[in-house]
Amino acid sequence: MQVTLWGTRGSLATPGPDTARYGGNTSCVAVRGREGGVLVLDAGTGIRRMAATIDTSVRRVDVLLTHLHMDHIQGLGFFGPLYRPGLDVHIWGPASVQMGLQARLMRYLSPPLFPVALSELPCRLTLHEVGETEVPIEEFRVAAARVCHPGPTVGYRITDSMGKVVTYLPDHEPALGPSAFPSLPREWTSGGVLAEDADLLIHDSQYTSQQYPSHVGWGHSSFAHVLEFASLVETKHLVPFHHDPGHSDVDLDRLLVEAIDAYGPAYRVTPGQEGMTFRIE
């Protein structure tokens, strides 16, 4: 299984030398399987560059949306495969209590916000409202579950044909609510079952410990919280993700090193940067 980061920010950062390494595009990750399966996790602005890497021989692409906040769907209308006649494109995501996934997406993919309506796309489009059961998608098994973030939001656990696991929790606040975090069992912690024993955990790390108290309930984690969460679920490799757009490359280098040095994790930590590829063998 190969995992590539195409967008790592929580919202658009100012492009330039200050964000050259970590990048300024919003959330998008590609997962490719040994048998050619392609999963796209979220449709932030990074999805446009990711689309250029999908070969014309690919017959199916699945886009897994964690939620429909603008930074996670902003690039969807610019996703090239949507305009390939005959290509099977499946979009998965959560419904809300009042509105289904199709109606929610049509709010964006329709005039005046976008010139092409969802019904006008030439690909063979199928929409799936995710539940809380594991489903087969090509060569993968994909589990979804609701997680702590404002609005209907899910995380994903992807298992390949060899049993290797990637967990994707880009907008997540597991410390919200339980005063005993992280001492609660992982099955009682938001995202805990999804991330259990993951070979690769891609997780929200938007705030510093100093910033977090003024952002409780916003649905994001501090560096300290994500390190504690990764220990709780016993991940093998953590990728801090969904960086604050106000943090430059220099800021992120310093803040992440300080957090890692203070916590001393027993697992590998690789701060997420655009263009990084991880191969899970």
WOVEN-V606286 format. One record per pair of residues at least 6 apart in sequence whose ideal C-beta (glycine too) atoms are under 8 Angstrom apart, sorted by the first residue. I is the first residue (numbers start at 1). J is the second residue. Records with the same first field share a line. If there is no record, write none. Layout:
I=J ; J
This chain:
1=31 ; 32 ; 33 ; 34 ; 158 ; 160 ; 162 ; 164 ; 166 ; 279 ; 280
2=31 ; 32 ; 277 ; 278 ; 279 ; 280
3=29 ; 30 ; 31 ; 32 ; 166 ; 200 ; 202 ; 277 ; 278 ; 279 ; 280
4=29 ; 30 ; 32 ; 50 ; 53 ; 275 ; 276 ; 277 ; 278
5=28 ; 29 ; 46 ; 202 ; 239 ; 241 ; 272 ; 273 ; 274 ; 275 ; 276 ; 277
6=25 ; 28 ; 29 ; 30 ; 46 ; 47 ; 49 ; 50 ; 274 ; 275
7=23 ; 25 ; 26 ; 27 ; 28 ; 29 ; 42 ; 44 ; 45 ; 46 ; 47 ; 75 ; 274
8=22 ; 23 ; 25 ; 27 ; 46 ; 241 ; 242 ; 243 ; 272 ; 273 ; 274
9=22 ; 23 ; 24 ; 25 ; 26 ; 27 ; 44 ; 71 ; 242 ; 243 ; 245
10=26 ; 27 ; 71 ; 171 ; 204 ; 206 ; 220 ; 242 ; 243 ; 244 ; 245
11=26 ; 71 ; 245
12=24 ; 25 ; 26 ; 45 ; 71 ; 245
13=19 ; 23 ; 24 ; 243 ; 245 ; 246
14=24 ; 245
15=24
18=248 ; 249 ; 250
19=248 ; 249
20=249
21=249 ; 273 ; 274
22=243 ; 247 ; 249 ; 252 ; 271 ; 272 ; 273 ; 274
23=46 ; 273 ; 274 ; 275
24=245
25=44 ; 45 ; 46 ; 49 ; 75 ; 274
26=44 ; 45 ; 46 ; 71 ; 72 ; 74 ; 75
27=41 ; 42 ; 44 ; 46 ; 66 ; 71 ; 72 ; 170 ; 241 ; 242
28=40 ; 41 ; 42 ; 43 ; 44 ; 45 ; 46 ; 47 ; 50 ; 75
29=40 ; 41 ; 42 ; 168 ; 202
30=38 ; 39 ; 40 ; 41 ; 50 ; 53
31=38 ; 39 ; 40 ; 41 ; 140 ; 158 ; 166
32=38 ; 39
33=39 ; 138 ; 139 ; 140 ; 160 ; 161
34=139 ; 160 ; 161 ; 162
35=138 ; 139 ; 161
36=58 ; 139
37=60 ; 62 ; 137 ; 138 ; 139 ; 140
38=54 ; 58 ; 60 ; 61 ; 62 ; 138
39=62 ; 63 ; 64 ; 137 ; 138 ; 140 ; 142 ; 158
40=47 ; 50 ; 61 ; 62 ; 63 ; 64 ; 79
41=64 ; 66 ; 156 ; 168 ; 170 ; 202
42=64 ; 65 ; 66 ; 72 ; 73 ; 170
43=63 ; 65 ; 72 ; 73 ; 74 ; 75 ; 76 ; 79
44=71 ; 72 ; 73 ; 74 ; 75
45=74 ; 75
46=75 ; 274
47=75 ; 76 ; 78 ; 79
48=75 ; 78 ; 79 ; 80
51=78 ; 79 ; 80 ; 81
52=80
54=61 ; 80 ; 81
56=84
58=81 ; 87
59=87 ; 88
60=87 ; 88 ; 89 ; 90 ; 138
61=81 ; 87 ; 88 ; 89 ; 90
62=89 ; 90 ; 91 ; 92 ; 137 ; 138
63=76 ; 79 ; 89 ; 90 ; 91 ; 92
64=92 ; 93 ; 130 ; 142 ; 144 ; 156 ; 168
65=72 ; 73 ; 91 ; 92 ; 93 ; 94
66=72 ; 93 ; 94 ; 153 ; 154 ; 155 ; 156 ; 168 ; 170 ; 171
67=93 ; 94 ; 149 ; 151 ; 152 ; 153 ; 154 ; 171
68=93 ; 94 ; 104 ; 105 ; 108 ; 151 ; 152
69=151 ; 171
70=108
72=170 ; 171
73=105 ; 108
76=82 ; 105 ; 108 ; 109
77=108 ; 109 ; 114 ; 116
81=87 ; 89 ; 123
82=89 ; 121 ; 122 ; 123 ; 125
83=121 ; 122 ; 123
84=122 ; 123
85=122 ; 123
86=123 ; 124
87=123 ; 124
88=123 ; 124 ; 126
89=121 ; 123 ; 124 ; 125 ; 126
90=125 ; 126 ; 127 ; 128 ; 137
91=101 ; 105 ; 125 ; 126 ; 127 ; 128
92=127 ; 128 ; 129 ; 130 ; 137 ; 142 ; 144
93=101 ; 104 ; 105 ; 127 ; 128 ; 129 ; 130 ; 154
94=101 ; 129 ; 130 ; 146 ; 152 ; 153 ; 154
95=101 ; 104 ; 129 ; 152
96=104 ; 151 ; 152
97=152
100=129
101=127 ; 128 ; 129
102=118 ; 127
105=118 ; 127
106=117 ; 118
107=113
108=114
109=116 ; 117 ; 118 ; 121
110=117 ; 118
111=117
118=125
130=144 ; 154
131=144
132=144 ; 145 ; 146
133=143
134=141 ; 142 ; 143
135=141 ; 142 ; 143
136=142
139=160 ; 161
140=158 ; 159 ; 160 ; 161
141=158 ; 159
142=156 ; 157 ; 158 ; 159
143=156 ; 157 ; 159 ; 194
144=154 ; 155 ; 156 ; 157 ; 194
145=154 ; 155 ; 157 ; 191 ; 193 ; 194
146=152 ; 153 ; 154
147=153 ; 154 ; 155 ; 169 ; 171 ; 172 ; 174 ; 190 ; 191 ; 194
148=172 ; 173 ; 174 ; 176 ; 177 ; 190 ; 191 ; 219
149=171 ; 172 ; 173 ; 219 ; 220
150=217 ; 218 ; 219
153=171 ; 219
155=167 ; 168 ; 169 ; 172 ; 191 ; 194 ; 195
156=167 ; 168 ; 194
157=165 ; 166 ; 167 ; 168 ; 193 ; 194 ; 195 ; 198
158=165 ; 166 ; 167 ; 168
159=165
160=280
164=199 ; 280 ; 281
165=197 ; 198 ; 199 ; 200
166=198 ; 199 ; 200 ; 201 ; 202 ; 280
167=191 ; 194 ; 195 ; 198 ; 200 ; 201 ; 202 ; 203 ; 233 ; 235
168=202
169=191 ; 194 ; 195 ; 201 ; 202 ; 203 ; 204
170=202 ; 203 ; 204 ; 241 ; 242
171=204 ; 219 ; 220 ; 242
172=190 ; 191 ; 203 ; 204 ; 219 ; 220 ; 221
173=190 ; 204 ; 217 ; 218 ; 219 ; 220 ; 221 ; 225
174=181 ; 182 ; 189 ; 190 ; 191 ; 192 ; 221 ; 225 ; 229
175=181 ; 182 ; 221 ; 222 ; 225
176=190 ; 216 ; 217 ; 219
178=184 ; 188 ; 189
181=189 ; 225 ; 228
182=189 ; 225 ; 228 ; 229 ; 231 ; 232
185=192
186=192 ; 193 ; 195 ; 196 ; 232 ; 233
187=193
189=229 ; 232
191=229 ; 233
192=229 ; 232 ; 233
195=201 ; 203 ; 229 ; 230 ; 233 ; 235
196=233 ; 234
197=233 ; 234 ; 235 ; 236
198=233 ; 235 ; 236
199=235 ; 236 ; 237 ; 280
200=235 ; 236 ; 237 ; 239 ; 278 ; 280
201=230 ; 233 ; 235 ; 237 ; 238 ; 239
202=239 ; 241 ; 272
203=221 ; 226 ; 229 ; 230 ; 238 ; 239 ; 240 ; 241
204=220 ; 221 ; 226 ; 241 ; 242
205=221 ; 222 ; 223 ; 226 ; 240 ; 241 ; 242 ; 243 ; 256
206=215 ; 220 ; 221 ; 222 ; 242 ; 243 ; 244
207=215 ; 220 ; 221 ; 222 ; 223 ; 244
208=222 ; 223 ; 255
209=222 ; 223 ; 224 ; 259
211=222 ; 244
212=221 ; 222 ; 225
220=242
221=229
223=240 ; 255 ; 256 ; 259
224=259 ; 262 ; 263
226=238 ; 240
227=238 ; 259 ; 260 ; 263 ; 265 ; 269
228=263
230=238 ; 265 ; 267 ; 269
231=265 ; 266 ; 267
234=267
235=267
236=267 ; 268
237=267 ; 268 ; 269 ; 270 ; 278
238=265 ; 267 ; 268 ; 269 ; 270
239=269 ; 270 ; 271 ; 272 ; 276 ; 278
240=256 ; 269 ; 271 ; 272
241=272
243=252 ; 272
247=255
252=271
253=271
256=269 ; 271
260=269
270=276 ; 278
